[in-house]
């Protein structure tokens, strides 16, 4: 109509497209986030170096008396002296022999027993409660009895290492066996395999990586129980030398041998890890 304004139309508005969120930066650290091996080693070495520098500073600045904490140089000199006169090697040989035999005896018995009670409920009912009961008994309390039972020779050291590792190994190996998928066992039954073959061809091979890891962990405990046995009743060994050094306030020898024990434990642990990668590399690929 004349005099009327044409209807105003809104200008065309662009249709909004999909909103894109800014990409989050990938976190270099966090729960479950892997890091490069080089970075892992760098962090680990930095921690050791930092502790060493703190030790050197505390002793060098006189913050701690040498009788309580000797300097790194004093410890290194004393260990070098003991290595030169052969004392260190005799102690090391005695301790390595004792832990090898004691740990092998405990492992050789714990593996079949752990597999047995992990596979058959009747055997679990007969053995597991007793093992669980004994493992809570303090190993230290058995030291006087072990001297009465086995004397002060190497047999007593074997016994203490056995008591300290065997019962824990049995229960951990039992748990490793129980973690074998039930589908694997069901497949064996479907194929008509008897229990003996299911055990040897399915259960044990499937549980072996976990059993190996159990042995690696318990080997660290064995070092602790070895030193305990040698501290109380021994005439040689790393623990014995620590006791003798305590009588004469030779804290540099005590600190040196403690560090040596830590180094030996770390080396054996890394060797077990390396062997695990070689022996069970197929399992590692499948994960």
DOLUM-625510 format. One record per atom (N, C-alpha, C): residue in one letter; x negated, y negated, z negated. Coordinates in steps of 0.05 Angstrom, whole numbers, plus 5000, padded with zeros to 4 digits. Atoms other than C-alpha are relative to their C-alpha. Layout:
aXYZ;...
This chain:
x498350245000;x500050005000;x498349755000;x501650244999;x497749295014;x499749884972;x500650125026;x494448964955;x498950204980;x501049805019;x492549624923;x497150065008;x502849934996;x485249794914;x499850305006;x500449714995;x482850434943;x499050144975;x500849855023;x481950974891;x496950034999;x502949985003;x474850974864;x499350304996;x500949725003;x471351634871;x497249994986;x502749995013;x465551824826;x497950095019;x502249924983;x459051874860;x499350304995;x500749715002;x456852584875;x497850044980;x502149935019;x453052874817;x498650265008;x501449764993;x447653374828;x500850234981;x499349765016;x449554074805;x497550094984;x502449925015;x444854244748;x499350295005;x501049734995;x440554844762;x499550144974;x500649855024;x438455374714;x497849874984;x501950125018;x434755104654;x497750194995;x502349835004;x427755374651;x498549904975;x501550075024;x424255384584;x497050005006;x502950004995;x417055204583;x498750264990;x501349755006;x412755814583;x498449984974;x501550005025;x410055984515;x497150105005;x502849914998;x402656034508;x499750274986;x500449735012;x400556744494;x498249974976;x501650025025;x398156804423;x497650185001;x502549845000;x391057034415;x499750164975;x500149845025;x392457304346;x502850024989;x497449965012;x398357574308;x500450304996;x499449725006;x401658224287;x500050165026;x500049814978;x399958774336;x498749895026;x501350114976;x396358304385;x497150105001;x502849914999;x389858634409;x498149785006;x502150194994;x383358264413;x497750145014;x502249884986;x377258374455;x498050134981;x501949865018;x372058854427;x497749824993;x502250185006;x366758324433;x500749814977;x499150185021;x370857854390;x500250144974;x499849845024;x372258404340;x497250034987;x502749965011;x364758544332;x498949734990;x501050265008;x363257804328;x501149924972;x498850075025;x368157704271;x498950184978;x501149825020;x365658324234;x497249934992;x502850085006;x358358114240;x500049744985;x499950265014;x360157404218;x500650034971;x499349965028;x363257664154;x497650104985;x502449905014;x357058064136;x497949794997;x502050215001;x352457484153;x500849794980;x499150205020;x356757004112;x499650104972;x500449895027;x356557464051;x497050004993;x502950005005;x349057544059;x498949724994;x500950275005;x347956794063;x501049904972;x499050085027;x352356684001;x498350134978;x501749865019;x348257203964;x497349874998;x502650134999;x341756883986;x500149724987;x499750265012;x344256193966;x500350014970;x499549985029;x346756413897;x497450074985;x502549935013;x340056733880;x497849805004;x502150194993;x335556233915;x500349744985;x499550255015;x338855633880;x500050044970;x500049955029;x338455973812;x502750004987;x497350005012;x345956013803;x500550264984;x499749755014;x345356733780;x497250104992;x502549895009;x339757043739;x499350255014;x500849764985;x335657583775;x500750264985;x499449755015;x337158083719;x502950095006;x497249944994;x344558043739;x500350055031;x499749974971;x343857953814;x497349925013;x502550064987;x336958013847;x500349895028;x499950124974;x335357653911;x499950215022;x500249814978;x336057993979;x497150095005;x502749934995;x328557973987;x498950204979;x500849825021;x327458313920;x501150285004;x498749744995;x332358873938;x498650135024;x501349884976;x329158974007;x497250104993;x502849925007;x322159003977;x500150254983;x499849765017;x324259513924;x500850255016;x499249774984;x327759963975;x497750085018;x502449934983;x321659924021;x497950154984;x501949865018;x317260123962;x500850294995;x499049735005;x321660723946;x499950175025;x500249854975;x321760924019;x497150075006;x502849954995;x314160874023;x498950234983;x501049785017;x312761323963;x501650265002;x498449764995;x318061823986;x502350054982;x497749975018;x322961733929;x502749985013;x497450054986;x328461463973;x500850245017;x499449784982;x327962044022;x500750254985;x499349785016;x328162563967;x502949974989;x497350055010;x334362243937;x502150035022;x498149994977;x337662174005;x500450295009;x499849724992;x336162894023;x501850164981;x498449855020;x339163163958;x503049925002;x497250084999;x345462743964;x501450095026;x498949914974;x346562904038;x500650304999;x499549715002;x345963644023;x502450064983;x497849945018;x350863623966;x502749925012;x497550094989;x356163214002;x500850175025;x499449844976;x355563644065;x501350274992;x498949745008;x356664304029;x502649974985;x497550035015;x361964053981;x502349925018;x497850094982;x365963704036;x500850235019;x499449784982;x365464304083;x501750224986;x498549805015;x367964784029;x502949904997;x497350115004;x373864324014;x501650005026;x498650024974;x375564224087;x500850275011;x499549734989;x374964954106;x502350134986;x497749885014;x380065144053;x502549835003;x497650174999;x384764544058;x501450015027;x498750004974;x385964594133;x501950235004;x498049794997;x389065294135;x502349994980;x497950025020;x392865184071;x502049775007;x498350234992;x395464504094;x501850075024;x498449914977;x397664804161;x502250204992;x498149795009;x401065384126;x502449874986;x497850115015;x405164974077;x501549785016;x498650194983;x406764464131;x501850135020;x498449854980;x409665004176;x502250174988;x498149825012;x413365464129;x501049894973;x498850125024;x418165204076;x499550184975;x500449835023;x417265814031;x497249964988;x502750055010;x409765704027;x499849724988;x500050275011;x410964964015;x501250004972;x498849995027;x415465123956;x498250134980;x501849865018;x410165583927;x497549844993;x502650135003;x404065133936;x500149704996;x500050295000;x405964403947;x500449874972;x499650125027;x408664253876;x497550034983;x502449965016;x402364553844;x497849815009;x502150184989;x397664163890;x500649714993;x499150275006;x401663533879;x499549934971;x500450045029;x401163633804;x497049964993;x502950015007;x393563743803;x498749755011;x501350234988;x391963163849;x500249754983;x499750235018;x394362673796;x498150014976;x501949975022;x389262933746;x497549855007;x502450164993;x383262453742;x497650185003;x502449844995;x377062743772;x497949964979;x502050065021;x372762403719;x500450194976;x499549835023;x376062833666;x499050285004;x501049734994;x373563463701;x497050014998;x502950005000;x366263253697;x498950164976;x501149845021;x364963533627;x500650305004;x499349724995;x368764173645;x498350125022;x501649894978;x364864243710;x497250074991;x502749945011;x358364223671;x500150264985;x499749755015;x360964773625;x500350245019;x499349794982;x363465183684;x497650075019;x502049964979;x357765083734;x497249914993;x502750105007;x351864793696;x499549725011;x500850264990;x348064183719;x498750015028;x501249974974;x345664453786;x501949905022;x498550094977;x348364333856;x502950115000;x497349895001;x354364783843;x502049824986;x498250195014;x357164273795;x500749775018;x499550224981;x356463733848;x502150095021;x498149894981;x360064173898;x502950014988;x497449975013;x365664293848;x501449734997;x498850275003;x366763543834;x501049905027;x499250094973;x366963383908;x502550155009;x497749834993;x371763963919;x502549904986;x497650085015;x376563743864;x500949725009;x499350274992;x376363023888;x501249985028;x499150024972;x377863173961;x502050215008;x498449784990;x381263853969;x503049954998;x497150025004;x388063713939;x501349775016;x499050214983;x388863053975;x500150085029;x500049904973;x386863384040;x502350185006;x497849814995;x391963934033;x502649855005;x497550144997;x397763454025;x500049825025;x500150164976;x395462994081;x500250175025;x499849824977;x394463574129;x502850115002;x497249924999;x401363834110;x501749795014;x498450214988;x404163164129;x499449975030;x500750014972;x400263174195;x501550225016;x498649784987;x403363844212;x503049955003;x497250064999;x410363614195;x500749795020;x499650214980;x409563034244;x500150115028;x499949884973;x409163514303;x503050005008;x497250024991;x415563384344;x501450275000;x498449755001;x420963904333;x500650105028;x499549924973;x422063914408;x497850195010;x502249834992;x415164224417;x500450284990;x499549745012;x416864784370;x502450145013;x497649894987;x423664874401;x499450115028;x500849914973;x420464934470;x498550274997;x501449745004;x415965494443;x502050224995;x498049795005;x421965864417;x501650075025;x498549954975;x425565774483;x498450195019;x501749834984;x419566094517;x499650284988;x500249745013;x420066684469;x497450054985;x502549975014;x413566554433;x500550084971;x499749935029;x412766884364;x498849774983;x500950215018;x411266454304;x497049965000;x502950015000;x403866624306;x499049845023;x500950144976;x403066364377;x501049715000;x499050275003;x407465754363;x498149844982;x501850135019;x402765594305;x497449945013;x502750034990;x396265694343;x499949845027;x500050134973;x398365424412;x501549735001;x498450254999;x403164864394;x499549834975;x500150165025;x403064644321;x497149904995;x502750085007;x395564644308;x498849805020;x501150194981;x393364314374;x501449724998;x498650265001;x398763774366;x499249854974;x500750135025;x396663634294;x497049934997;x502950035003;x389163644306;x499049714998;x500950275003;x388262894318;x500549884972;x499450105026;x391762734253;x498350144978;x501749865019;x387863274216;x497249895000;x502750124998;x381362984242;x499949734985;x499950265013;x383362294217;x500250044970;x499949935029;x384962604149;x497250074989;x502849935009;x377962904145;x498349754999;x501650254999;x374962224164;x500549844975;x499350165023;x378661874108;x499050134974;x500849865024;x377262404056;x496950024997;x502950015002;x369862394073;x499049754985;x500650235016;x369661694045;x500450044971;x499649945028;x372561943980;x497850184990;x502049825008;x367362493979;x497449864991;x502350165009;x361761973974;x500449904972;x499550105027;x365061683912;x499750224979;x500249785020;x365662353877;x497250114999;x502849925001;x358562533896;x498449834980;x501450195018;x355861913861;x500950054971;x499049955027;x360262063801;x498650244988;x501349765010;x357362763794;x497149954995;x502950055004;x350162513802;x499549804978;x500450195022;x351161953752;x499950144973;x499749875026;x352862443697;x498050224996;x501749775004;x348763063708;x498550065026;x501649954976;x343163073759;x497149934994;x502850075003;x335663043766;x498949885026;x500850134975;x335562763837;x502649915014;x497750114985;x340162403886;x500349714996;x499650295001;x342561703898;x501449914974;x498750065025;x347261703838;x498150034976;x502049965021;x341661973793;x498149764998;x501950234999;x336961413815;x501349754989;x498650235011;x342260893798;x500050014970;x500049965029;x342761183727;x497349944988;x502750055010;x335261173717;x499349715001;x500650294997;x334760463743;x501549844980;x498450155020;x340160243695;x498549994973;x501449985026;x335960473635;x497749794999;x502350194999;x330160023657;x500749735011;x499150264990;x334359433681;x498949945027;x500950044973;x332059533752;x502449955019;x497650064985;x337959183783;x499549995030;x500550004971;x334459113850;x500250285012;x499649724991;x334259873856;x503050075000;x497149945002;x341559923834;x501549885023;x498650144978;x343959403884;x499250135027;x500949884975;x339659713939;x501350275006;x498849744996;x342360413928;x503049985005;x497150044995;x349560153925;x500549925029;x499850084972;x348559803991;x499450235019;x500749774984;x345360434019;x502450205002;x497749835000;x351460843998;x502249895018;x498050134983;x356060344032;x499250045030;x501049974973;x351760384095;x500450295010;x499749724993;x351861144095;x503050075005;x497149954996;x359461154087;x501049875026;x499250134975;x360260654144;x499050165024;x501149854978;x355661064189;x501650265005;x498549754997;x359261724176;x502849955010;x497350074990;x366061384187;x499949935029;x500150074971;x363861094254;x499350245017;x500649754985;x360961764275;x502550175003;x497549854998;x367562104259;x501949875020;x498250144980;x371361564299;x499050055028;x501149964973;x366661654358;x500650295010;x499449724993;x367562414357;x503050045005;x497149984996;x375062324352;x500749915029;x499450104972;x375061924418;x499150215020;x501049804981;x370962484451;x501750254999;x498549755003;x374863074423;x502949985008;x497250034995;x381762784432;x500649775019;x499750224981;x380962314490;x502650035016;x497549974985;x386962624526;x502349894985;x497850115016;x391462444467;x499949695001;x500250294999;x388761734469;x501049885026;x499050104974;x390461664543;x503050005001;x497149974998;x397561904534;x501549804982;x498650185018;x399061394479;x500249725013;
